[in-house]
Amino acid sequence: MKGKQYYFDYAATTPLDKWVFLKMKPYFSENFGNPSNLYESGRKAKLAISEAINKITKVLNCAPGEFIFTSGATEADNLAIAGIARANKEFGNKIIISAVEHKGIMSVCDALKKEGFEIVKIPVDKFGTVDLKKLKKEINSKTILVSITYADSETGTAQPVAEIAKIIRKFREGKHSKPYTLNPIPYFHTDASQAAPYLDINIENIGVDLMTLSAHKIYGPKGIGGLYIKKGIKIKPIIFGGGQQSLRSGTQNVPAIVGFGEAIILAEKNKKAEFKHAKQLRDKLEKGIFKIIPKVVLNGHSKNRLPNFLNISILDIEGEALLLYLDEKGIAVGTGSACNSENLEPSYILSALGRSYEYIHGSVRFTMGKYTTDSDINYVLKNLPEMVKKLRQISPLNLKIKKPKKISQLKAFVGGKTPHFLRRK
């Protein structure tokens, strides 16, 4: 692509910070030894891992032994869900998640369902917030795990994680005469991959038992993530081998681990400034779009969302078509969760909010980051209206803004037929 790229897809991935890359470089070709070996380059690699763990656990406010490196957030989610389920099935078979979880959680829960586990999905309201009353009602003596995302990857709506933790603690205290003895189930897991750059991830403050993180969401390298696991929790491995991390086997990716440690320190140091920066630009873009383009609807919560997220439905257009128009101008955006972009079915997250089929297919997600500038916002506001106008001129739709429909009422674009994804056997 020629010319400057105007990047608005930080929720999908972030560019590697230059300082982080410099810290990683020596471990590619100089101190490249296997950290399991005792010779000098191996000892240096092992020391680098230890230093990275200390940096990460300092931010999380946990012990170094309570953090496991994984290949990314998906593996960490799989380890948390499947590892807890299989280790605690003698105590129950019920797992509670939300309707807006990442595919990494949804998919492993689908697999566990085939193993005999009961999977309960708690609905969200029209803003994407989990129904706490229904969550509280669903927790019973058979529940071994509750997993609720900290902030979803499409709308950025933040969940009341600390409040959910209190609900779970209250249940556990009522269940056991001595709280946190024996087996303090249900455990509480959250995927904080999207939330980490902007929200509190101190585990003492948010009260979780397990937490997923991903380096490439905080300007670190791809291919590395991790899972905080509170000491004493019963969990089984999902990868078997040489036992390098006890719970997670495999030769450690030293350069990526070093990068993860540097990235999380920088993210925590700059959190307040980045929150303010992202929110100012997001608000400017949001106000500008709603002012100059008619028939636009906000998806997600207007306040309780990550400061860099703007997910909107522009009626009477196809979001995918708009993405291509924007790309021609060098503007990179998302039309939904990046992990679901190859699927032509409508976003299950927006469906959970009650959005109709037509609204969902007109959705576009703008996510800002630390390299986004004021001129980037101006560039979008200058080019977007004309693109929308062109797409609406060739569109057969002429929708009216209305209240979200129930999922059962979803219809296809033209002719009122049942959408293809609901017609499948």
Order of alpha helices (4+ residues) and beta strands (2+ residues): beta-alpha-alpha-alpha-beta-alpha-beta-alpha-beta-alpha-beta-alpha-beta-alpha-beta-beta-alpha-alpha-beta-beta-alpha-beta-alpha-alpha-beta-alpha-alpha
